[in-house]
Amino acid sequence: METGTATLKNYRQSPRKVRLLANLVKGKETKEAITLLRFSDKRASDPLAKLLESAIANVRNAGAGAKDLFLVVNMTVDKGIVMKRSMPRARGRAFPIKKRTSHVTVTIARMEESEKKVTKAKKDTTKEVKAVEAKPEKKVAAKKPTAKKKEVKE
């Protein structure tokens, strides 16, 4: 199985924010992953999509075919350098500001024929499950409690 990697170093966004998209993409086919990233409204989506395309190009330059399908095996987001700045505050004080960066590494692998069939089978079963879930259930009317009136003795 052919694998390829690509790295993005010192990307100027905090790792916590970038990991949201990285976790979204792990385990997906590369075409589906790029589509998810392109339609995401997060700032890190464009650089991660470029990184994924770079990893695909790296594998193809190493000898993979043009029609091969690839799977995102792993996408890790690690802490990069932290630039320390300060913000002036009242009475001559200074508050620290940490400008965090990220190191992103993508590993992709060429999908085998058996894996392609498995992913297609998974897609078919999800359609059946959605169809079953789409049927409306009968609602049972809840009984409303009746208010009891207190008798006042005079």
Buried (B, 14 or more C-beta within 10 A) or exposed (E): EBBBBBEBEEBEBBBEBBBEBBEBBBEBBBEEBBEBBEEBEBEBBEBBBBBBBBBBEBBBEEEBEEEEBBBBBBBBBBEBEEEEEEEEEEEEEEEEEEEBBBBBBBBBBBBEEEBEEEBEEEEEEEEEEEEEEEEEEEEEEEEEEEEEEEEEEE
